[in-house]
Amino acid sequence: MRAYLDNAATTRVAPEVIERMGIFFSTAYANASSLHAQGMEAKRALDEARAAIAAMINASPEEIIFTGGGSESNNLALKGVAFLQKEKRHIITSAIEHPSILGTCAFLEKQGFSVTYLPVGREGFVSAGDVESAITDQTALVSIMHANNEIGTIQDLDRIGKACAAKGVPFHTDAVQSFTKAPIDVTRMGLSLVSLASHKIHGPKGVGALYVRKGMRLQKQIHGGHQENDRRAGTENLPGIAGFAHAASLQTPEHITKMAELRDYTITEIERRIPDVIVNGSRARRLCNNVNVIFKYIEGEALLFTLSQKGIAISTGSACSSRSLRPSHVLRAIGLPHEVAHGSCRVSISRYTTKQEIDYFLDTVTAVVAQLREVSPFTKMGKYEAYTDDDHTHEGHPAA
């Protein structure tokens, strides 16, 4: 049996999406910038997709820029704001952001910008009070992700957005993991920029979007033509964009409920079957499809490869740097010791995941953890005994 449980990394493309995209490969394949009849037909399809994505976050169609994915959207948001600044040279973000945010911030630091990396508590929450305290008259942008890709914690963007609005500072969020899985309202949350991606929601890879609030100025990062309201040059990937919008429209409340039930069942069964387990992230404010746990005394890489041999796909550590042996920066930021962080396991569910797959995973991981602990030197040394889940209490709850 096989069980694909790495849906936070990427998802299978829905059959309905493949069918929808096929039209734009075979018949309606014209360039949406062309002025002939076929080009106008392509433009209408592009406009429909833009309107569909905008409606899902309570935005206007003209506020949506289509990009090549979440990482490009994050780069465009941060660099696009920063490079227009002549005086404000300060950016605020958190210690648990996606590498495309942290890497962009590191790049901007080399260009003379200063960056404040806000800490998080044990559950991974950023305090709205910390955001407000960090804002200065030099702050050009605040960027705090909506839901963490590793531990699933969903930030209280309403409170953070109010803190930014009170100081008159633009607010960006990376919503790649949360889009269609958690409510996003750009008006209520006070958002100036929002990054989205297709391949996390059963759409194609290589396409994403950036919401840019009307009146917000950005310096374009790709030069050439005047596509995307002159903010992102290049012929639009119409098959991908149409697939993205269709994938987003397919998500239903029933899908969310199903994923959340499988998530809770997985966590409950892991804790019941396996001793010395730590659950990472918030239990109350968590992505519907995310399970992240630490199995003490074993290495996550050994667990991943052993499960892979048995047809089970999970991730360990940082999913976007999984070939690195360094412990996840997210797990270190929430206070986990180096040796404990190495034993992480992320299970991420999709609407296609079945209980049979989850049960196969649970039966297999229970046996594999026991086997790995038998040969682990950490088990005999009791190296982690000094650490318990209560050692790192949460200081950054959304109410703070």
C-alpha positions as CSV (number, residue, x, y, z in Angstrom):
1,M,0.0,0.0,0.0
2,R,1.1,3.6,-0.6
3,A,0.1,6.7,1.4
4,Y,1.0,10.2,0.2
5,L,1.0,12.3,3.3
6,D,3.2,15.3,2.2
7,N,0.5,17.5,0.9
8,A,1.9,20.7,2.5
9,A,4.9,20.2,0.1
10,T,2.7,19.8,-3.0
11,T,-0.6,18.2,-4.0
12,R,-1.9,16.0,-6.8
13,V,-3.6,18.0,-9.5
14,A,-7.4,17.5,-9.3
15,P,-8.8,15.7,-12.4
16,E,-11.3,18.5,-12.9
17,V,-8.4,21.0,-13.0
18,I,-6.5,18.9,-15.6
19,E,-9.6,18.9,-17.8
20,R,-10.1,22.6,-17.4
21,M,-6.5,23.3,-18.3
22,G,-6.6,21.2,-21.4
23,I,-8.8,23.7,-23.2
24,F,-6.1,26.3,-23.0
25,F,-3.4,23.9,-24.4
26,S,-5.4,22.7,-27.3
27,T,-8.0,25.2,-28.5
28,A,-8.1,28.5,-26.5
29,Y,-4.3,28.9,-26.5
30,A,-4.0,32.4,-27.8
31,N,-2.0,35.1,-26.1
32,A,-4.2,37.1,-23.8
33,S,-2.4,40.3,-24.9
34,S,-3.3,39.8,-28.6
35,L,-6.1,42.0,-30.1
36,H,-7.6,39.4,-32.4
37,A,-10.8,37.4,-31.5
38,Q,-8.9,34.4,-30.1
39,G,-6.7,36.8,-28.0
40,M,-9.8,38.4,-26.6
41,E,-11.2,35.0,-25.8
42,A,-8.1,34.2,-23.8
43,K,-8.3,37.7,-22.1
44,R,-11.8,36.9,-21.0
45,A,-10.7,33.6,-19.4
46,L,-7.8,35.4,-17.7
47,D,-10.2,38.0,-16.3
48,E,-12.6,35.3,-15.1
49,A,-9.8,33.6,-13.2
50,R,-8.6,36.9,-11.7
51,A,-12.1,37.7,-10.5
52,A,-12.5,34.2,-9.0
53,I,-9.3,34.4,-7.0
54,A,-10.1,38.0,-5.9
55,A,-13.6,37.1,-4.7
56,M,-12.2,34.4,-2.4
57,I,-10.2,36.9,-0.3
58,N,-12.7,39.8,-0.6
59,A,-10.5,41.7,-3.1
60,S,-11.1,43.4,-6.4
61,P,-10.0,41.7,-9.6
62,E,-7.6,44.5,-10.5
63,E,-5.8,44.0,-7.2
64,I,-4.6,40.5,-8.2
65,I,-1.3,40.0,-10.0
66,F,-0.6,36.5,-11.3
67,T,3.0,35.2,-10.7
68,G,5.0,32.1,-11.1
69,G,4.3,30.8,-7.6
70,G,4.4,31.6,-3.9
71,S,8.1,32.3,-3.7
72,E,7.9,34.8,-6.5
73,S,4.9,36.5,-4.9
74,N,6.9,36.8,-1.6
75,N,9.9,38.2,-3.4
76,L,7.7,40.7,-5.4
77,A,5.9,41.8,-2.2
78,L,9.1,42.5,-0.1
79,K,11.4,43.7,-2.8
80,G,8.7,45.6,-4.6
81,V,7.9,47.6,-1.5
82,A,11.5,47.9,-0.3
83,F,13.1,49.2,-3.5
84,L,10.7,52.1,-3.7
85,Q,11.8,53.4,-0.3
86,K,14.1,56.3,-0.1
87,E,13.9,56.8,3.7
88,K,12.1,53.9,5.3
89,R,14.6,51.1,5.4
90,H,13.2,48.8,8.1
91,I,11.2,45.5,7.7
92,I,9.5,43.4,10.4
93,T,9.0,39.7,10.0
94,S,9.0,36.6,12.2
95,A,11.6,33.9,13.0
96,I,9.3,31.2,11.5
97,E,8.7,32.5,8.0
98,H,9.1,30.5,4.9
99,P,12.6,30.5,3.4
100,S,11.4,32.7,0.5
101,I,10.7,35.4,3.1
102,L,13.7,34.9,5.2
103,G,16.0,34.6,2.2
104,T,14.6,37.8,0.7
105,C,15.0,39.6,4.0
106,A,18.7,38.4,4.2
107,F,19.2,39.8,0.7
108,L,17.6,43.1,1.6
109,E,19.9,43.4,4.6
110,K,22.8,43.3,2.2
111,Q,21.2,46.2,0.4
112,G,21.3,48.3,3.5
113,F,17.9,47.5,5.0
114,S,17.5,46.5,8.7
115,V,15.2,43.6,9.6
116,T,13.6,42.7,12.9
117,Y,12.9,39.0,13.3
118,L,10.2,38.7,15.9
119,P,10.3,35.7,18.3
120,V,7.4,33.3,18.8
121,G,6.2,31.3,21.7
122,R,6.0,27.5,22.1
123,E,3.0,27.2,19.9
124,G,4.4,29.4,17.2
125,F,2.3,32.5,17.6
126,V,3.5,36.0,16.9
127,S,2.3,38.6,19.4
128,A,0.5,41.5,18.0
129,G,1.9,43.5,20.8
130,D,5.4,42.6,19.7
131,V,4.6,43.7,16.2
132,E,3.3,47.1,17.4
133,S,6.3,47.6,19.7
134,A,8.8,46.8,16.8
135,I,7.3,49.4,14.4
136,T,9.3,52.6,14.1
137,D,9.0,55.6,11.9
138,Q,11.5,53.8,9.6
139,T,9.3,50.7,9.1
140,A,8.4,50.2,5.5
141,L,6.6,46.8,5.8
142,V,5.5,44.1,8.2
143,S,5.4,40.5,6.8
144,I,3.9,37.8,9.0
145,M,2.8,34.5,7.4
146,H,-0.9,33.4,7.9
147,A,-0.3,29.7,8.6
148,N,3.0,28.0,9.2
149,N,4.0,25.4,6.6
150,E,5.7,23.2,9.2
151,I,3.7,23.3,12.4
152,G,0.4,24.6,11.1
153,T,-0.2,27.4,13.5
154,I,-2.6,30.0,12.2
155,Q,-1.8,33.6,13.2
156,D,-4.4,36.1,14.3
157,L,-4.0,38.4,11.4
158,D,-7.0,40.6,12.6
159,R,-5.0,41.7,15.6
160,I,-1.7,42.0,13.8
161,G,-3.4,44.0,11.0
162,K,-4.9,46.4,13.5
163,A,-1.5,46.9,15.0
164,C,-0.1,47.8,11.6
165,A,-3.0,50.0,10.7
166,A,-2.6,51.9,13.9
167,K,0.9,52.8,12.9
168,G,0.2,53.3,9.2
169,V,2.5,50.5,8.0
170,P,1.7,48.2,5.1
171,F,1.0,44.6,6.1
172,H,1.9,41.5,4.0
173,T,1.1,37.9,4.7
174,D,2.3,34.7,3.1
175,A,-1.0,32.8,2.7
176,V,0.3,30.0,0.5
177,Q,-0.5,27.3,3.0
178,S,-3.8,28.8,4.3
179,F,-5.5,29.8,1.1
180,T,-8.9,28.0,0.8
181,K,-8.2,26.2,4.1
182,A,-8.7,29.1,6.4
183,P,-10.7,32.3,5.9
184,I,-8.9,35.3,4.4
185,D,-10.5,38.7,4.2
186,V,-8.1,41.4,3.1
187,T,-10.3,44.2,4.3
188,R,-11.1,42.8,7.8
189,M,-7.5,41.7,8.3
190,G,-6.1,45.0,7.2
191,L,-3.9,43.4,4.5
192,S,-1.9,45.3,1.9
193,L,-0.3,42.3,0.2
194,V,-1.1,38.6,0.2
195,S,0.9,35.8,-1.4
196,L,-0.9,32.8,-2.9
197,A,0.1,29.6,-4.7
198,S,-1.7,27.0,-6.8
199,H,0.1,23.7,-6.2
200,K,-0.9,23.5,-2.5
201,I,-4.6,23.3,-3.4
202,H,-4.6,20.6,-6.2
203,G,-3.7,23.1,-8.9
204,P,-0.7,23.1,-11.2
205,K,2.8,24.0,-10.2
206,G,4.4,27.2,-11.4
207,V,1.6,29.6,-10.9
208,G,0.6,31.9,-8.0
209,A,-0.8,35.3,-7.2
210,L,-0.1,38.4,-5.2
211,Y,-2.9,40.6,-3.9
212,V,-1.8,44.2,-3.9
213,R,-4.2,46.7,-2.3
214,K,-5.4,49.5,-4.6
215,G,-3.0,52.4,-4.3
216,M,-0.1,50.3,-3.0
217,R,3.0,51.0,-5.1
218,L,5.5,48.3,-6.1
219,Q,8.6,48.2,-8.1
220,K,8.3,45.5,-10.6
221,Q,10.9,42.7,-10.5
222,I,10.5,41.3,-14.0
223,H,10.8,43.8,-16.8
224,G,9.6,43.6,-20.4
225,G,5.9,44.0,-21.4
226,H,3.1,45.6,-19.6
227,Q,1.2,42.5,-18.5
228,E,-0.5,42.3,-15.1
229,N,-1.2,46.0,-14.9
230,D,2.4,46.7,-15.7
231,R,3.6,45.0,-12.5
232,R,4.9,41.7,-13.8
233,A,6.1,41.4,-17.4
234,G,5.8,38.2,-19.4
235,T,3.0,36.3,-21.3
236,E,0.5,35.0,-18.7
237,N,0.5,31.3,-18.1
238,L,-3.2,31.0,-19.0
239,P,-3.5,27.2,-18.6
240,G,-1.9,27.4,-15.2
241,I,-3.9,30.5,-14.1
242,A,-7.2,28.9,-15.2
243,G,-6.2,25.7,-13.4
244,F,-5.3,27.7,-10.3
245,A,-8.7,29.4,-10.2
246,H,-10.6,26.2,-10.9
247,A,-8.7,24.4,-8.1
248,A,-9.5,27.1,-5.7
249,S,-13.2,26.9,-6.6
250,L,-13.4,23.2,-5.9
251,Q,-12.5,23.4,-2.2
252,T,-15.6,23.0,0.0
253,P,-16.4,23.3,3.7
254,E,-16.9,19.5,3.7
255,H,-13.3,19.0,2.5
256,I,-12.1,21.2,5.4
257,T,-14.2,19.2,7.9
258,K,-12.9,15.9,6.5
259,M,-9.3,17.0,6.7
260,A,-9.7,18.3,10.2
261,E,-11.2,15.1,11.4
262,L,-8.4,13.0,9.9
263,R,-5.9,15.5,11.5
264,D,-7.4,15.1,14.9
265,Y,-7.7,11.3,14.6
266,T,-4.0,11.1,13.6
267,I,-2.8,13.2,16.5
268,T,-5.0,11.3,19.0
269,E,-3.9,7.9,17.8
270,I,-0.2,8.8,17.7
271,E,-0.4,10.0,21.3
272,R,-2.3,6.9,22.4
273,R,-0.1,4.4,20.6
274,I,3.4,5.9,21.0
275,P,5.1,7.2,24.2
276,D,7.4,10.2,24.4
277,V,5.7,12.2,21.7
278,I,5.6,16.0,21.5
279,V,2.9,17.7,19.4
280,N,4.2,21.0,17.8
281,G,2.0,24.0,17.0
282,S,-1.3,25.1,18.3
283,R,-4.1,22.7,18.9
284,A,-6.8,25.3,18.8
285,R,-5.6,27.4,15.8
286,R,-4.2,24.9,13.4
287,L,-4.4,24.2,9.7
288,C,-7.0,21.6,9.0
289,N,-4.5,19.3,7.3
290,N,-1.4,19.6,9.5
291,V,0.1,17.2,12.0
292,N,3.6,17.9,13.3
293,V,5.1,15.7,16.1
294,I,8.4,14.9,17.6
295,F,9.2,11.3,18.3
296,K,11.9,11.5,21.1
297,Y,15.1,9.5,20.8
298,I,15.1,9.0,17.0
299,E,16.3,10.9,14.0
300,G,13.6,12.2,11.6
301,E,15.6,11.3,8.6
302,A,15.8,7.7,9.6
303,L,12.0,7.7,10.1
304,L,11.4,9.4,6.8
305,F,13.5,6.9,4.8
306,T,12.1,3.9,6.6
307,L,8.6,5.0,6.0
308,S,9.4,5.8,2.4
309,Q,10.6,2.2,1.8
310,K,7.1,1.1,3.0
311,G,5.3,3.4,0.5
312,I,4.6,6.3,2.9
313,A,5.5,9.9,2.1
314,I,5.9,12.4,5.0
315,S,8.4,15.1,5.6
316,T,10.8,15.9,8.4
317,G,12.5,19.1,9.5
318,S,12.0,22.0,7.0
319,A,10.2,20.7,4.0
320,C,11.7,23.3,1.6
321,S,15.3,22.3,2.7
322,S,14.7,18.6,3.3
323,R,18.1,17.7,1.9
324,S,19.8,19.6,4.7
325,L,20.7,17.9,8.0
326,R,20.2,21.1,9.9
327,P,17.3,21.1,12.3
328,S,14.2,23.1,11.2
329,H,14.5,26.9,12.0
330,V,10.8,26.8,12.9
331,L,11.3,24.1,15.5
332,R,14.3,25.8,16.9
333,A,12.4,29.1,17.1
334,I,9.6,27.5,19.2
335,G,12.2,26.5,21.7
336,L,13.0,22.9,20.8
337,P,16.5,21.8,21.6
338,H,18.7,20.8,18.7
339,E,18.6,17.1,19.4
340,V,14.8,17.0,19.9
341,A,14.1,19.0,16.8
342,H,15.8,16.4,14.6
343,G,13.1,13.9,15.5
344,S,10.3,15.8,13.8
345,C,7.6,14.3,11.5
346,R,5.1,16.3,9.5
347,V,2.0,14.6,8.2
348,S,0.0,16.7,5.8
349,I,-3.4,15.6,4.6
350,S,-5.5,16.4,1.5
351,R,-9.1,16.0,0.6
352,Y,-8.1,12.8,-1.2
353,T,-6.5,11.3,1.9
354,T,-8.5,8.3,3.2
355,K,-8.8,6.9,6.7
356,Q,-7.3,3.6,5.3
357,E,-4.1,5.5,4.4
358,I,-4.0,7.1,7.8
359,D,-4.5,3.8,9.6
360,Y,-1.7,2.3,7.4
361,F,0.6,5.1,8.4
362,L,-0.3,4.8,12.1
363,D,0.3,1.0,12.2
364,T,3.6,1.4,10.3
365,V,4.9,4.4,12.2
366,T,4.2,2.7,15.6
367,A,6.3,-0.3,14.6
368,V,9.0,1.8,13.0
369,V,9.4,4.2,15.9
370,A,9.8,1.2,18.3
371,Q,12.4,-0.4,16.0
372,L,14.4,2.8,15.7
373,R,14.3,3.5,19.4
374,E,15.7,0.0,20.0
375,V,18.9,0.9,18.2
376,S,19.1,4.6,19.1
377,P,21.9,5.5,21.5
378,F,19.7,8.4,22.7
379,T,17.2,5.9,24.2
380,K,19.8,4.3,26.4
381,M,21.4,7.6,27.3
382,G,18.0,9.1,28.2
383,K,19.4,12.2,26.6
384,Y,16.0,14.0,26.2
385,E,14.6,13.2,29.7
386,A,15.3,16.8,30.9
387,Y,13.0,18.1,28.2
388,T,9.2,18.0,28.4
389,D,6.5,19.7,26.3
390,D,5.8,22.0,29.2
391,D,9.3,23.4,29.4
392,H,8.6,26.0,26.8
393,T,5.4,27.8,27.7
394,H,3.8,30.0,25.2
395,E,4.3,33.7,25.5
396,G,2.9,34.9,22.2
397,H,-0.7,33.8,22.1
398,P,-2.8,35.8,19.6
399,A,-4.6,37.5,22.6
400,A,-1.3,39.0,23.7
